[in-house]
């Protein structure tokens, strides 16, 4: 789980999930060069990512406050963090300097799913769906039609503007994004 969290942060640093290089800055600025406090700082950091914006963890640390809340319980459970020294800190920083945005996010979905026991995933409704399977659903529902509209409007400015306006009016609900408690609350509210 430690590795999954760390990979998530490395990817998030380059993929626009938060300000670019924020995670590498945190390591550089909040840990000692000998690596002796890196484990403790990562523990603090992971706890901060699990706190909603209305209940921030690091009120006194502006850098820590710059990170958004990461829902989905990726950072929800306590995790053992390995011992770090100067060399392992340097290796983590080297990994942080790599451009992780070139890695497909689909890899992370299967990775996240593989580190949690099946029973725990089932209880929380956490299941990874491949991009191929997602496209099987959304293509006939709306994506094929939108791509067809785009092809027809491709070189016509007014048609493209109309399509852009239409896209802005669309609303989609991803049921996988909702937690069971949200669904129950919404059902209760509707009743």
Backbone bond lengths (Angstrom), bond angles and torsions (degrees), N, CA, C in turn:
res aa  C-N    CA-C-N  psi(-1)  N-CA   C-N-CA  omega(-1)  CA-C   N-CA-C  phi
1 X - - - 1.448 - - 1.526 111.01 -
2 X 1.338 116.10 -35.50 1.462 119.34 176.77 1.537 110.26 -58.63
3 X 1.318 116.20 -45.00 1.458 120.52 -179.25 1.532 111.38 -64.07
4 X 1.319 117.81 -40.72 1.467 121.40 178.65 1.528 110.16 -61.37
5 X 1.321 116.06 -45.79 1.461 119.56 179.62 1.527 111.53 -62.47
6 X 1.310 115.26 -42.71 1.459 119.59 -179.04 1.528 110.84 -65.59
7 X 1.325 117.11 -43.42 1.470 120.22 177.12 1.525 111.36 -62.22
8 X 1.324 116.19 -39.93 1.463 120.19 176.70 1.527 110.21 -56.98
9 X 1.331 116.61 -46.84 1.462 121.24 -178.48 1.522 112.14 -66.40
10 X 1.312 116.36 -39.33 1.463 119.82 177.44 1.526 110.35 -61.99
11 X 1.327 116.27 -44.00 1.470 121.18 178.32 1.536 110.63 -66.13
12 X 1.318 116.49 -44.79 1.468 121.17 -177.93 1.520 111.78 -60.86
13 X 1.320 117.02 -32.23 1.456 122.10 179.10 1.525 112.37 -61.24
14 X 1.327 117.15 -29.93 1.468 121.36 -175.46 1.521 113.78 -109.54
15 X 1.325 117.78 -14.58 1.463 120.68 -171.69 1.526 113.67 -101.53
16 X 1.313 117.84 8.64 1.454 120.22 176.02 1.523 114.92 83.22
17 X 1.326 117.75 13.58 1.461 119.23 177.58 1.532 110.60 -74.67
18 X 1.305 115.99 -22.45 1.456 123.16 170.03 1.522 106.96 -153.74
19 X 1.303 117.02 -179.28 1.468 121.47 -177.99 1.532 110.19 -53.83
20 X 1.315 116.05 135.39 1.463 121.57 -176.39 1.537 111.66 -55.16
21 X 1.328 115.32 135.75 1.470 124.38 176.38 1.525 114.28 63.86
22 X 1.321 117.80 20.05 1.457 121.21 179.41 1.529 111.49 -67.47
23 X 1.323 116.79 -40.19 1.466 120.34 179.00 1.526 110.67 -66.10
24 X 1.331 117.24 -44.71 1.465 118.92 179.18 1.529 110.45 -65.06
25 X 1.332 116.86 -36.07 1.470 119.99 175.80 1.526 111.05 -62.53
26 X 1.334 115.17 -41.22 1.471 119.23 179.32 1.535 110.14 -59.66
27 X 1.310 116.50 -45.72 1.474 120.29 179.60 1.528 110.25 -63.36
28 X 1.329 116.44 -46.38 1.460 120.49 -178.45 1.531 112.43 -62.98
29 X 1.345 116.46 -43.07 1.458 120.81 -171.01 1.529 114.49 -92.27
30 X 1.326 117.48 -23.58 1.468 118.97 -173.71 1.528 113.99 -110.08
31 X 1.329 116.81 3.98 1.461 119.10 178.60 1.527 109.71 -127.41
32 X 1.311 115.60 151.06 1.460 120.06 -179.66 1.530 109.72 -78.19
33 X 1.305 115.69 152.40 1.462 121.31 -176.65 1.523 112.95 -62.66
34 X 1.321 117.25 -25.15 1.462 118.67 179.69 1.536 112.20 -80.78
35 X 1.330 117.02 -4.76 1.464 121.46 175.50 1.512 114.79 78.65
36 X 1.322 117.93 -0.85 1.461 120.84 -173.10 1.528 113.85 -63.51
37 X 1.329 118.11 -27.73 1.461 120.24 -179.13 1.533 112.79 -106.76
38 X 1.318 117.59 6.59 1.466 120.58 -176.11 1.529 112.15 -62.22
39 X 1.317 117.21 -42.61 1.463 119.88 179.07 1.518 111.96 -59.46
40 X 1.318 116.71 -46.37 1.472 121.03 179.30 1.525 111.32 -64.67
41 X 1.324 116.77 -39.88 1.466 120.05 179.50 1.529 111.32 -68.20
42 X 1.328 117.57 -37.28 1.461 119.99 176.65 1.527 110.78 -66.90
43 X 1.312 117.12 -37.38 1.463 120.84 176.76 1.526 110.18 -60.65
44 X 1.315 116.45 -46.36 1.468 121.78 176.93 1.527 110.33 -61.06
45 X 1.300 115.72 -45.18 1.466 121.69 -179.08 1.524 111.14 -60.67
46 X 1.330 117.66 -46.63 1.461 121.24 -179.28 1.525 111.24 -64.91
47 X 1.324 117.15 -35.58 1.466 120.02 176.31 1.528 110.40 -65.52
48 X 1.322 116.30 -39.54 1.464 120.66 -179.88 1.531 110.86 -64.09
49 X 1.330 117.73 -38.53 1.468 120.39 179.56 1.522 112.06 -66.37
50 X 1.305 117.43 -20.04 1.460 122.05 -178.90 1.533 112.94 -91.10
51 X 1.330 117.53 2.32 1.465 121.18 -178.74 1.533 110.15 -102.79
52 X 1.346 116.49 125.30 1.473 119.27 175.94 1.526 111.32 -59.12
53 X 1.339 115.41 156.68 1.468 120.15 -176.62 1.524 112.50 -57.07
54 X 1.332 117.60 -30.98 1.457 119.44 -178.69 1.536 112.59 -78.83
55 X 1.343 117.10 -6.18 1.469 122.06 177.08 1.521 109.67 -134.68
56 X 1.336 117.61 61.23 1.473 119.79 -174.34 1.523 113.16 -62.84
57 X 1.300 114.59 150.94 1.465 122.20 -177.59 1.521 111.71 -88.88
58 X 1.318 116.78 -41.75 1.463 120.70 -171.36 1.501 113.41 -110.27
59 X 1.307 117.79 62.16 1.463 120.98 -175.56 1.530 112.98 -56.23
60 X 1.304 117.56 -32.96 1.458 120.53 -176.00 1.524 112.90 -88.01
61 X 1.313 117.93 -5.56 1.457 121.45 -175.08 1.536 109.41 -116.47
62 X 1.326 116.53 103.17 1.465 121.03 -177.96 1.524 112.65 -59.70
63 X 1.323 116.57 -36.81 1.462 119.57 179.84 1.524 110.51 -65.83
64 X 1.296 117.34 -44.62 1.464 121.55 178.05 1.528 110.76 -63.99
65 X 1.327 116.61 -37.59 1.470 121.60 179.48 1.530 112.04 -67.69
66 X 1.324 118.11 -19.27 1.467 121.19 -178.85 1.532 112.58 -73.35
67 X 1.319 116.67 -16.09 1.467 120.54 179.84 1.521 110.22 -83.21
68 X 1.330 117.30 139.29 1.467 119.76 177.53 1.525 111.61 -81.06
69 X 1.300 114.98 161.99 1.465 122.43 172.30 1.526 108.24 -65.81
70 X 1.317 117.28 136.09 1.463 122.28 177.41 1.525 107.34 -110.84
71 X 1.339 116.27 106.03 1.462 118.93 -179.29 1.523 110.09 -80.50
72 X 1.313 116.56 179.94 1.455 120.85 178.89 1.507 113.53 93.21
73 X 1.287 118.50 6.56 1.465 126.17 176.46 1.528 114.76 61.93
74 X 1.325 118.31 19.28 1.467 120.19 175.89 1.523 109.93 -59.99
75 X 1.323 116.73 -34.71 1.459 121.47 -177.75 1.531 112.07 -109.68
76 X 1.327 116.60 16.21 1.454 121.44 -173.02 1.508 116.76 -77.26
77 X 1.297 118.36 -32.92 1.464 120.74 -174.94 1.532 110.69 -98.46
78 X 1.335 116.59 147.13 1.472 118.51 173.70 1.531 109.45 -62.04
79 X 1.306 115.86 146.73 1.460 120.03 -178.54 1.523 109.35 -139.35
80 X 1.320 115.43 143.05 1.462 119.83 174.90 1.525 108.88 -71.94
81 X 1.310 115.60 133.33 1.458 120.84 179.23 1.519 107.81 -113.17
82 X 1.317 117.06 131.31 1.465 119.95 -176.89 1.530 111.91 -67.95
83 X 1.315 114.48 163.21 1.457 121.78 175.35 1.529 108.80 -72.11
84 X 1.321 116.48 138.75 1.460 122.06 177.19 1.519 109.54 -118.06
85 X 1.321 114.25 148.07 1.456 121.10 171.26 1.528 106.97 -129.97
86 X 1.312 117.13 -171.72 1.462 120.93 -178.04 1.539 111.34 -56.69
87 X 1.320 117.00 -45.37 1.473 121.09 -176.57 1.532 111.67 -66.66
88 X 1.332 117.54 -43.16 1.462 118.97 -178.66 1.531 111.17 -71.83
89 X 1.332 117.58 -31.65 1.469 120.06 174.02 1.519 109.73 -63.64
90 X 1.316 115.64 -43.27 1.468 120.05 179.63 1.538 110.71 -62.85
91 X 1.325 116.64 -39.84 1.477 119.70 177.64 1.526 110.99 -63.71
92 X 1.323 117.29 -40.39 1.466 119.91 177.64 1.527 110.67 -64.49
93 X 1.313 116.84 -40.78 1.469 119.64 176.98 1.523 111.37 -64.42
94 X 1.329 117.70 -40.00 1.466 120.11 176.44 1.528 110.39 -60.39
95 X 1.325 116.18 -41.55 1.463 120.08 177.31 1.533 110.13 -63.56
96 X 1.320 117.18 -36.32 1.462 121.15 179.80 1.525 111.74 -68.48
97 X 1.327 117.34 -27.72 1.469 120.53 -179.40 1.528 112.21 -79.81
98 X 1.326 117.94 -13.78 1.467 122.33 175.78 1.527 108.52 -69.77
99 X 1.337 117.65 147.45 1.469 120.89 178.17 1.529 109.49 -86.35
100 X 1.311 116.82 96.73 1.460 123.00 -175.53 1.525 112.83 -76.74
101 X 1.318 118.70 -11.59 1.469 120.05 -178.75 1.526 111.75 -67.46
102 X 1.322 117.07 -15.14 1.466 119.62 178.65 1.532 112.19 -80.22
103 X 1.329 117.24 -7.13 1.464 122.07 178.38 1.526 108.89 -88.29
104 X 1.305 117.96 136.16 1.468 121.71 179.96 1.523 110.44 -67.17
105 X 1.343 117.75 130.65 1.462 120.62 177.73 1.528 112.44 -61.83
106 X 1.314 117.41 -21.67 1.469 120.61 179.41 1.527 111.37 -59.20
107 X 1.306 116.84 -31.22 1.465 121.23 179.12 1.523 109.91 -62.53
108 X 1.329 116.37 -38.54 1.457 119.99 -177.03 1.528 111.90 -69.97
109 X 1.323 117.64 -34.69 1.460 119.96 178.75 1.509 112.11 -58.64
110 X 1.308 116.49 -48.18 1.460 118.89 179.71 1.527 110.96 -69.44
111 X 1.330 116.92 -32.74 1.456 120.37 177.31 1.524 111.05 -65.16
112 X 1.333 117.57 -46.64 1.460 121.19 179.04 1.522 110.44 -59.40
113 X 1.317 116.08 -42.62 1.458 119.74 -178.37 1.527 111.26 -65.97
114 X 1.311 116.87 -34.69 1.463 119.87 -174.20 1.531 113.85 -73.22
115 X 1.333 118.25 -18.99 1.458 119.10 -176.05 1.525 113.40 -91.36
116 X 1.313 117.59 -11.45 1.467 120.26 179.31 1.510 109.70 -103.81
117 X 1.315 117.47 142.78 1.465 120.05 176.11 1.536 110.66 -61.71
118 X 1.309 115.91 146.81 1.459 121.60 -177.05 1.529 111.94 -56.30
119 X 1.326 116.36 -41.45 1.467 120.58 -179.12 1.533 110.69 -62.11
120 X 1.329 116.80 -44.37 1.465 120.88 179.75 1.526 111.25 -63.86
121 X 1.332 117.09 -40.71 1.467 120.92 177.72 1.521 110.63 -63.76
122 X 1.329 116.63 -42.26 1.463 120.66 -178.67 1.527 110.69 -62.92
123 X 1.340 116.91 -43.30 1.465 121.09 -179.48 1.524 111.54 -60.37
124 X 1.324 117.02 -35.91 1.462 121.54 -178.54 1.527 112.80 -95.32
125 X 1.328 116.94 -2.62 1.461 119.85 -179.03 1.517 112.65 69.17
126 X 1.327 117.39 30.06 1.461 121.50 -178.14 1.520 109.92 -95.13
127 X 1.298 115.21 106.12 1.462 120.40 178.97 1.518 108.59 -136.55
128 X 1.293 116.02 137.13 1.454 121.68 177.80 1.523 109.22 -90.96
129 X 1.308 115.78 130.98 1.463 121.54 176.70 1.520 107.65 -113.69
130 X 1.311 116.82 129.55 1.462 120.51 -177.97 1.527 110.76 -66.09
131 X 1.321 115.08 155.29 1.461 120.51 177.52 1.528 110.39 -59.40
132 X 1.317 117.30 -39.27 1.456 121.82 178.40 1.526 111.24 -57.56
133 X 1.341 116.27 -46.42 1.461 119.86 -179.87 1.529 112.14 -69.70
134 X 1.306 117.29 -35.21 1.464 120.22 176.96 1.525 109.65 -63.24
135 X 1.336 116.32 -44.59 1.470 119.89 179.97 1.521 112.08 -64.20
136 X 1.337 117.60 -31.83 1.459 120.26 176.26 1.521 111.13 -59.20
137 X 1.306 115.72 -31.12 1.459 120.49 -179.39 1.530 111.88 -86.86
138 X 1.334 117.19 -50.40 1.467 118.76 -171.37 1.525 114.03 -79.76
139 X 1.324 117.90 -24.22 1.467 118.77 178.34 1.525 111.44 -58.07
140 X 1.341 119.51 -56.72 1.465 118.41 -178.65 1.534 112.99 -70.65
141 X 1.336 117.40 -25.10 1.457 119.01 -179.15 1.525 112.88 -70.07
142 X 1.342 116.68 -44.86 1.459 118.57 -177.11 1.526 115.01 -156.03
143 X 1.318 119.09 -27.96 1.458 120.83 -171.77 1.524 112.96 -67.44
144 X 1.336 117.70 -42.84 1.467 120.33 178.33 1.526 110.61 -58.12
145 X 1.329 116.36 -43.71 1.464 121.14 -179.16 1.533 110.86 -64.57
146 X 1.322 116.96 -42.59 1.460 120.02 179.03 1.526 111.65 -65.48
147 X 1.323 117.00 -40.22 1.466 119.96 177.41 1.528 111.05 -64.56
148 X 1.321 117.02 -37.34 1.472 121.52 177.33 1.530 109.96 -64.32
149 X 1.325 116.56 -44.10 1.465 120.69 177.78 1.526 110.82 -61.76
150 X 1.315 116.52 -40.94 1.460 120.34 179.61 1.524 110.54 -64.77
151 X 1.317 117.56 -42.37 1.473 121.12 179.41 1.521 111.08 -60.21
152 X 1.322 116.57 -41.64 1.470 120.81 179.73 1.527 111.78 -68.57
153 X 1.314 117.12 -34.89 1.464 121.31 -175.28 1.525 112.76 -93.07
154 X 1.295 117.41 -3.28 1.466 123.24 -168.45 1.525 114.82 -44.71
155 X 1.303 119.59 -45.24 1.466 120.54 -175.86 1.529 112.55 -109.14
156 X 1.318 117.87 14.99 1.465 121.68 -178.81 1.529 108.93 -115.95
157 X 1.313 114.67 108.76 1.458 119.85 -173.94 1.528 112.04 -55.65
158 X 1.314 118.15 -48.33 1.473 121.29 -177.16 1.530 110.62 -62.60
159 X 1.324 117.48 -40.72 1.466 120.62 179.37 1.531 111.08 -66.59
160 X 1.330 115.45 -38.34 1.461 119.00 176.84 1.527 111.36 -64.70
161 X 1.334 116.81 -39.70 1.459 120.71 177.12 1.524 111.04 -62.46
162 X 1.336 116.74 -41.36 1.464 120.66 178.02 1.533 110.45 -64.79
163 X 1.316 116.23 -41.59 1.454 120.08 179.15 1.537 110.32 -64.74
164 X 1.310 116.73 -41.93 1.461 120.78 177.60 1.529 110.67 -60.89
165 X 1.315 116.70 -42.69 1.469 120.83 177.25 1.533 110.07 -62.13
166 X 1.334 115.78 -43.31 1.462 120.41 178.69 1.536 110.90 -61.89
167 X 1.331 117.04 -43.66 1.464 120.74 178.49 1.531 110.97 -59.48
168 X 1.323 116.06 -39.69 1.455 120.46 179.30 1.517 113.75 -66.29
169 X 1.328 116.57 -20.25 1.461 120.14 -179.10 1.524 112.90 -91.06
170 X 1.321 117.33 -8.82 1.458 120.71 -176.95 1.525 111.38 -79.43
171 X 1.317 115.12 144.66 1.455 121.74 175.61 1.513 108.13 -129.52
172 X 1.325 116.36 133.65 1.458 121.10 -179.99 1.517 109.20 -125.06
173 X 1.297 116.01 145.97 1.451 122.05 175.93 1.518 107.43 -119.35
174 X 1.306 115.55 125.25 1.457 121.01 175.37 1.521 106.76 -102.08
175 X 1.334 118.05 103.69 1.464 120.10 -177.93 1.521 112.70 -58.69
176 X 1.315 117.90 -28.09 1.467 120.47 179.77 1.521 111.12 -67.72
177 X 1.316 116.69 -21.35 1.456 120.99 -178.28 1.523 111.65 -77.38
178 X 1.312 115.94 -23.52 1.463 120.46 -177.23 1.518 110.67 -83.74
179 X 1.314 116.08 139.12 1.454 120.99 174.31 1.515 108.96 -81.52
180 X 1.316 116.11 159.40 1.464 120.53 178.45 1.526 110.82 -56.77
181 X 1.313 117.15 -40.17 1.466 119.91 -179.03 1.527 110.89 -64.26
182 X 1.351 117.52 -36.60 1.462 120.66 177.21 1.519 110.59 -64.51
183 X 1.323 116.57 -44.22 1.458 121.27 -179.43 1.517 109.61 -62.96
184 X 1.341 117.16 -46.32 1.465 121.05 179.47 1.522 110.82 -61.09
185 X 1.340 116.41 -43.93 1.465 120.68 179.72 1.524 110.67 -63.00
186 X 1.354 117.14 -43.05 1.459 120.66 -179.83 1.526 111.40 -66.25
187 X 1.331 116.97 -37.76 1.464 120.78 178.38 1.530 109.30 -66.89
188 X 1.344 116.97 -43.03 1.460 120.76 178.65 1.527 110.79 -62.91
189 X 1.333 116.43 -40.60 1.474 120.48 -179.29 1.514 111.14 -65.87
190 X 1.349 116.58 -35.06 1.457 120.58 -179.27 1.525 112.05 -73.46
191 X 1.334 116.28 -25.38 1.475 120.86 -175.35 1.479 112.44 -77.36
